[in-house]
Amino acid sequence: MPEHASAWLKTIISTVLGTAVFWLLELPLPFLFGPMTGCLLAALAGLRLRGFGQVSVAARTILGVAVGASVTPAVVAQLPQMAMSLALVPLYVLVIAGLGVPFFTRVCGFDRITAYYAAMPGGLQDMVIFGQEAGGDVRALSLIHATRVLILVTLAPILLTTVFGVSLSNPIGAPAAELPLAELALMAGAAFLGWRGGERIGLFGASILGPMLVTAVLSLAGLVHHRPPAEAIVAAQFFVGTGIGVYYVGVTLQELRRDVLSGIAFVLILAALSAALTEVVTFAGLAPPVEAFLAFAPGGQAEMTILAIVTGADLGFVIVHHLMRIILVITGAPVASRLLGLRRRMTAGEDRR
């Protein structure tokens, strides 16, 4: 059996077993946490796993469509009411950077380039790519950001149920059989065209943002009235969870001690900041507690979308704030990196992979 086929088989077995265990034990979000945990344990056990590539990317388009379908005229009318809480996002990002960079350099011993991109609360893939282009430690960045997403996605449901007292059983969508065929076709078209079109024009996060923008237009035009079917959102959870777990393939004890533990420690800092900002936003009456928590939790956009859906939170409010944070980080991080001189000079014969 070819090596890549063997790795895919091991991945499938790990995800199925993980999902089955979570389902049988009636644990929360089995189709997200099951494959994530199964792949994580398999990776830590030394198994060579392999992600699902473009299939996983395609699955993320479902979440983009789900968010876009939530952009209704009522949500647009609420944008002025979000102005005050949105104004806190740039300050939030600056505080994270101000604490994170010294933490990773002085406490964890990383170089300034790696520390800078490790601290930025942006998308996992984007921060790794930017860090690589600047000459940072790609493996360390991958593990640190994967750890951030892993822990936040794990802790958030626990906090939502125990602290905020919400259920994670909100219907994620109607079954496909109950949705109009015309809307299903429109959503499928929006997913594909938004994704591929976004990639063609260089849109960051094209697999989510492209479908989101196209579906938002359809929603505002009154052509789409539903989220994607429940089966599609379950599939998206499965592939997102698998993607997080696979990032730990090949991790060594040294990387566990340095990179993963550094990521865990930084998550604690982020959790404290997120909790403080949640209190401020809630106390000021800018948003209900659950929406404030989900809007300022520095996790991945895909993962926060799933949690907003299963808790029945105001998806528009949550995603608008995450988009604001991601846009600031994606557009600002490379510019700030150059202004601060965080770019390693490459020697003539150095391989810059």
N, C-alpha and C positions, 0 to 999 in steps of 0.2 A: 504494500500500500504506500503511495507517495506520502512524503512527510507532511505536506499541507493537508492532505485528506485525513491523515491520522490525527492531526491537531484539531481539525474541524469535528471529527467524530468525538474526541475527548471533550471538546467544548459543548457539543450537543448533549452528551451524557451528563456532564456536570450541571448544565442548566436545567435539564429535565428533572434530575434528582433533587436539585435545590428547590425547584418550583413545587415538586410533589411533596417534599417535606413541609414546606411552608403551608401548602394547601391542606394537607392532612392535619397539621397542628393548629389550623385556623389562625395563623399569624397574619398580621396586617400586610396588605399589598403583596400577596404571594408572587404575582407575575413581575414585580419589580425587584423585591428583596430576595426572592428565591433564586433566580439566575445570577444575581449579583453575588450572593453568598456562596452559591455552588462554585462559580468561577473563581472567586477569591480564595476559597479553601483549596481548590485544585491547583491554583497558581502557587500558593504558599507551600503546597506539598511537592512542588517541582515539576508538575505536569506541563507539557508544552501545549498551550491552547492557541487558538487563532480566532480573531474576531470575524464577524460576518460581512465586513467591508461595506460595499455599496448597499447591501440589503439593510444594514443598520442605519446608514445615512437616509435611505428612503423611508425607514420607519419614523425618523424624526420629522418628516414632512407632515405626518399625521398630527403631531402636536402643534405644528405651525398652523394647520387648518383649524384645529380646535380653538386656538387663540384668536385667529382671524374671524371665526364665526361668532365670537363673543364681542366683537367690535360692532356694536349696534349704535343707532342714533342716540339712544339713551346714554351709552358709555361716552360718546363724543361730547354730549352735553355736560357730562360730569368733569371734563378735563380742567376747566377753570377752578373747580373745587379741589383738584389735586395739586394745584400750583404750589401751595405751601409745603406739602410733604415732598414733592419733587425737588424743591429747592434745597432740601436736606441731602439729596443724593450726592452732589459734588463734594460737599463737606465730608460726608461719610467716606467717600473714596479717598480723599486727601488724608483723613485720619488713619485709615487702614494702611496707606502707603507710608505715612510718617512713623507708624509703629512697626510695620512689617519689615521695612528695609533694615533698620538698625537691629531688629531681632535676628534676622537671617545672617547678617554680617558679623555682629559682635557676639551673639550668643551661640549661633549654630556654625559659624566659621565659613560661610559660603562667600564666594567672590561677589563684588557689587552688582555685576550684571545678572547673575543667577538670583541673587537676593531680591533685586528689583522686580524681576518678572515672576518670582515666586510669591511676592507680596501682593501683586496686582490681582484683584478679585474679578478677573474676566473669564472668558471661556477657556476650558482646558486646552483645546487644540490651538486656539489663537495665542495664548501665552507661551506655549511650547514653541510654536513657530517663530514668534517674535524674538523669544529668548535665544533660539538657535541662530537666527540671523544676526543677532548682536554678539554672538560668541559665548553664550551661557552654557551651562551643563544641562543638556537636553534630558538625560535620564533622570536627574534630580528634579527638574521642573515637572516632568511627567508624573513622578511618584508623589511629589508634594501636592500638586493640584488634584490628582486622583484621590489622594487621602482627604483633601478638603471636601471634595464632593461626596466621597463615600461616607464620611462621618456626619456631615450635615444632613445627608439624605437619611441616614440611620437615626440620628437624634431628633430630627424635626417631627416625625410622626409620634415619637414618644412624648415630646413636649406638647404637641397639639392635643393629644388625648389626655395626658395627666395634668398639665398646667392650664390649658385653655378649655378642656372638657368637651372637645368636639369629637365627632365620630368620623371615621375614615370610610364610611359606607355609603357616601352620597353616590347616587347613580352616575356613572361616568359617561353614559350616553345611551340612546335607545338602540335596541338590536337592529342590525342591518335590514332585517325583514320588515321593520316598521317604518323605515325611512323612504321617502319618494325616490324613485329611480333617477329622476331628473336631478335631484339635489346630490345624490351619490355621484352621478357623472360629473357634475360641476365641481364637487369637492376633489374628485380624483384628478380632474384636469387642472384645478388650481394647485394641487400638490405637485404635479409633475412640471407644469409650466413655471410655477413660482420657483421651484428648486433649480431647474436647469437654466431658466432665465436669470435668476439671481447669480448663479455661478458664472454665466457668460459676461455679466457686467461687473463681476468682482465684488458682489455683495458679501460682507462678512456674515457668517452664520446663515448662508444661503438656504440650507436645507430646512431651517425653521422660519427665518424671516421672509424669504421669498413666498412660500405658500401662505404665510400669515398675511402679507400685504395684499396678495391677489384675492384671498378669501374675504378679507376685510372689505374690499371694494364690492365684492358680490353680496356680502351681508348688508352693507349700507345701501346697496341698490335694491334690496328686498328680494334677492334671488336665492339666498341661503338663509335658512331659519333654524338649522340644527347643527350640533356638533357632529363630528365623524361617528360612525357606529361604535358601540361598545367593544365589539370584537377587534376593531382597528386600534383603539386606544389600549386595549390589553396587549396587543402585539407590540405597540410602541414601548410600553413599559418593559416588556420582555427584552427587547433589543437594547434599550437604554441600560437596564440592569446588567446585561451581559457585557456591554462595553466598559462599564466601570470595573468589573471584576477582572477582565482580561488585561487591564493595564498593569497588573501586578505579576504578570508572567515573567519568570527569570529573575525575580527579586532576590538579592543576596542578603546574608546576615548583616554585612556592613551597610548596605542600603537601608535595611530595616532599622538599624541603630541610628543612622544619621538622617536619611531623607524622610523616611516614614515617620519617625519620632518627631522630627522637626515639623512635619506637616500636622501631626496631631497636636503639638504644643501651640502652633499658630491658630489652629481651629478653635482652641480654647479662648485665645485672644479675640478672634472674630465673633465667637459666641457671646462673649461679654459685651462687645460693642453692639452687636445686634440686639441683645436684650435691653441695653440702655436706650437705644434708639427706638425700640418698640414701645418702651415706657413713655418716652417723650412724645411720640406721635399719638399714642393712645390718650395720654393725659391732656394733650393740647386739643383733643377732639378732632384730629385730622383723619382718623380712620378707626374702625373697630379693632380690637386686639389681634384677632386671627389674621385679618388683612394686613395689619401693620407688621406682624411677625413674618409672614410669608413674603411681603414686599421687600423687607430689608435683610432677610436671611441670605448671606452671600454664597448661595449654592448655584448649581448649574441651572440655566434657563429651562431646559427640558424637564429636569427633576422637579423644580418648583411649579412648573405648569401642571404636572401630574398631581402634586399635593394640593394645589389650588382646586383642581377638578374634584378630587375625592373628598375634600372637606366641604365643598359647596361654597367656597369663598368667592368674593368678587374677582373673577378672573381678569377682567379688564384693569382693575386697580393694581393687582399684583404684577401683571405683565408689563404695564406701562412703566412701573418703577424699575423692574429688572432691565427693560430695554434702555432706560436712561442710564443705568449703571454700566451696562455692557457697552453702549455707544461711547460713553465717556472714557472707559478703559481702553477699548479697541482703538479709538481715534487718538486718545491722549498719550497712551503708553509709549508708542514709538517716538512721538515728538518729544516727550519729556526725557526719554532715554538719550536721544541725540543732544538735547540741550544740556543734560547733565554729564555728557561725555561718557556714557555707559556703553561703549562699543569697543571691543577688543580689536587691536590691530592684528591682522593675520599675516603671517610670514609667507614668503613667496611660495614655498613648497608645502605649506600646511593644507591638509585635507579638511575642507569645511563642509562636513556632512550635516 
